[in-house]
Amino acid sequence: MERRDIEVFLALAEELHFGRTAERLRVSQARVSQSIKAMERRIGAPLFDRTSRRVALTPIGRRLESDIRPAYEQLLAGVERAIAAGRGVEGTLRIAFEAPAMAHLISGVLSAFRSRHPGCEVDVREAPFDDPLATLRSGEADLAVVLLPVADPDLTTGPVVRTEPMVLAVASGHPFARREFVTLEDLGRDAVLRAAHPPPAYWREPPEPWTTPAGKPITRGRTCRTFQELLLLIGAGEGICPLAAHAAEYFARPGIAFVPFRDAPQAQWGLLWRSAAETALVKAFAATAGGGPAPR
């Protein structure tokens, strides 16, 4: 029995639809039909009941699936482990997250990487709020998921793993809290709080002074060492701060309102690593995040 025929049988047993199975395996429906007929001839009994309305496993088909699926999945896992070992894709990959919630928001990427490279472990950690590249530069992390853009000749920027709108965090009693949206021009009204590291380039006009798109000066507020300190100051009415939209869900609290921007560029979170410390593990994770094949 050919391996491809087994793949077709198991896929059809899940999909119960010839068209979806063909699309999933990237073959023609005729190829799916041929494989199933070949298996049925070899076994000597139908594996599927087919009508114009439905496809269903026969009792023999159900028994065959339950018998061969575990062995087939074990075979694939063994091949993946061998490939990973041959390419040096094994060990522990340490990933630092500038925004802790991002580890949950890209959990699909983490799961896909673990599935593709079962011999690897993923160690996630929070990057310092006041210096999100510190763990990367010190060698404590192999990869970082950070807010882009980052322009540094010693660092390589990998694929974007999440794109989301921006919101403006204000105290619940602030006039903006009653609005449906704000604009970048509104940043000129109040002191803009920020992390202790330089703010993202997409809403800063270098060089000094800091201005809105129309040239209105923006007051630089206090710098904050932690995200909780930032939220505390916003709630106390000491300033406002643009944030990625997921903050509204993960950090909702009575004293703060999150108002959508109408005209701000979207926030992009991407992978970053030290160019001189690029490993097979790093390339494998970047390939998984980018939706590409495992590196050879």
N, C-alpha and C positions, 0 to 999 in steps of 0.2 A: 504494500500500500504506500503510495507516494506521500511525502510530507505535505505537498501542496494540497492534495485531496483532503488530508486530515484538517488542514487550516480552513479549507472551504466548508467542510462538514461542521466544524465547531463554530465557525462564524454564523453559518445559517441556523444552527441550533439556538443561537442567541438572538439573531435578528428575526427569524421566521418570516423572511421576506427576501426573495431572490434579488430584487433591485437594490435594496439597501446593502445586502451582502456583497454584491458586485461592486458597488460604490466604495464600500469600506475596504475591500481588498484590491481595488483599482484594477479590476478585470471585467470582462463582459459577462452579461447574464448567461450567455451561451456557455461560457467557460464554467460558470457555477453549475449549470445543469449537467454538463458533461462529467464533471467531477463526482457529483452525487450519483449519477447513473452508473458510473464506473464502480463506485463503492458498493452500490446496491447489487450489481452483477456479481461482484466478488463475494459478498456476504450471502446473496441468494434470497434476500427479502427486502421489502421497502423500508427505508429509514424515515421517510416523511410522507404524511398524507397531504396531497395537494388538491386544492379546489380553486375555483375562480375567486373565492373570497378569502381563503386562509391557507396557511402552511403550518402544519403541526408535526411534531415528532411522533413516530409510532412507538409502541412499547419497546421494540427492539432498538429503535433509534435512541430512546431515552437511556436504555441500558448501556448502549455503546458509548454515548456521551459521558455518562458517569464513570465508565471504566477507563476511557482514554484521556479525558481532560486533565486529571491530576498529573498523569505521567507526561503529557505533552507540555504542561506548564513547568514541570520540573526540568524537562529537557531544555526549554527556552531559558530558564533561569540559569542553568548550568552553562549554556553557551554564552549568555550575557556576562557571567562572572569570569569566564575564560577570556572573553574579549577585553573586559575591563582590566584584568590582570596583565594581559599582553600589552595594553596601551599605557599601563602605569596608572590607571584610574582606580585607585583604591586608597584607603586611609580615611582621615577625618578632614572635612572641609569646614573652615571656620568663617562664618558670615556675620558681619556687623551691620546692624540696621540703624540708620539715622532716626527713623520713626519706628518705634517698637511695634505699632499696629501693622506695619508693612509685612512683618513675618506671617501674620494671619491673612492679610490681603493677597499675598502671592503664594499661599499654601499650595495651590495647584502646581506651581513650578517646583516647589520643594518636593512634593509627592512624586512628580514625574521624574525628577532626578534620582530619588531613592529607588524608584521602580526600575529605571534604566540602569542604575549602577548599585545593585543590592549589596555589593561589598564595601560601600562607602558609608560613612557616618557624617551627618550634618550637625554642626555645633553652632547654634544661633546665639547672638549676644547683642546687647544694646550699645550703640556707639555714644560717646559723650555728647550731650546736647551742645555744649559750648565749643566742641571741636570734633565734629563727626568723622574726620579723617585720621584721628589720633591712633585708633587701634589698628588701622590699616598701615600707617607709616611705621608704627612700632613693631610690626610683624605679629601682633596678637591676633590679627584677622587676615585671612587670605583674600577675601572679597568684602566689599561694602555695598549696601543698597542705599543710595543717597539721592538727594534732590539735585537734579541737573539744571543748568550746565555746570560742569567743573572743568576748568582749563588749567592743566598742570602737565608740563612736559614729562614728568616722571610717572604719570598715571595713565592707564588705558581705560577708556570709557567703552563699556560693553552695551548690550541691547537694553532698550527701555523695557521695564517690567510692569509699569503701571502708569497710566495717564489719567488725571482727574482735574476737575475745575478748582478754582481758588475761591475761598470765602474770607470775609473780614471778621475777625473776632473782636467784639466790643462788649462793654458792660451792658447788662440787661436794661439799665436805665438810660443808656445813651440814645440820642435822637435817631441814629442809624438803625437801632434795633427794631424800629417800627417800619423800616423800609422793606420793599421786596428785593431790592438789589442796590449795590453801590458801584462806583466807578473808580478808576485809578486816580482821578482828580480829587476824590474824597480823602485821599491820603494826606492832603495838605491841610486838613482841618485840625488834626490832633497829633500829639507825639506818637510816633510809630515805634513800638517796642520791638526788640529783636534779640536774637541769641548773641552771645559774646563773640561769635565768629562773624565775618563779613556777610551781609545779606546776599541773596541770589541776584545775579546780574540782570534778570529779565525785568525787574521793576526798579532798577537803580540806573541813573544816568551819570556815568563817570565823565570827567572828574567831579570833584566837589563843586558846588553844593548838590545835595540830594534833591531832586525835583520830580514833580509829576510830569506827564507827557506834555502838558501845556506850559511847563516852566515854572509852576508854582513851587516855592520851597517846601520841603518836607522836614519837619522837626524830628531829629533823631532822639528817640526816647532812651530809657535806661537799657543796658544790656543785661541779659538774664543768663544765669549759669545752668538752670534746669528748666524743663518744660513746665513743671508744676509751679515754679516761681513766675514764669511768664503768665500762666493762667491766673495766678493770684493777683498780679498787678493789673491785668485786664479787668478782672472782676471788681477790683478796688477803684476802677475809673482812672488809673494813671496813664492809660494809653490804649492804642488799638494795634492790631497786628494781622497781616495777611497770613493765611494758613491754607494748607491743602484741605480739600473738602472732607476727607475722611475724619478730620478732627471733630466735625459736628456730630458724628455718630459715636466715636470712641471717647470723646472728652466732654460730652454734654453735661451741663450742670446749671442749676437755677440762676446763678449770677452772671452768666455769659450768654450772648446771642451770637450766632454765626450767620452772617448775611452774604449771599452770593454776589460775586463780582459779575458785572455785565460785560466788561471789556478786557479783563486780565487774561494773559496767555495761560494755558493750562499747565498745571504742575506735572513734570515728568520725573519719575523715579527710575533710576537705572543702575546698572552694575558698574563697579569701579574696582580696579586692582592695580597693584604696583607692576609696572611693565617689566622690571628686572626680576620679579618673583612670580612670573606667569608659569603655572604648572599644568600638567595634564588634567588635574582635578578642576582647576579654574576654567580651562578651556571647555571641559565637558559640561560644567554647570552653565557657562555662557551659551553653549550650543543648545542645551535644553531650554534655557530661558528664551532664546531667540527662535525656537521652533525648528532648528536645523538638525542634521544628523550628528551623531557622536563623532568627534574628531578622530582622524586616523593618524 
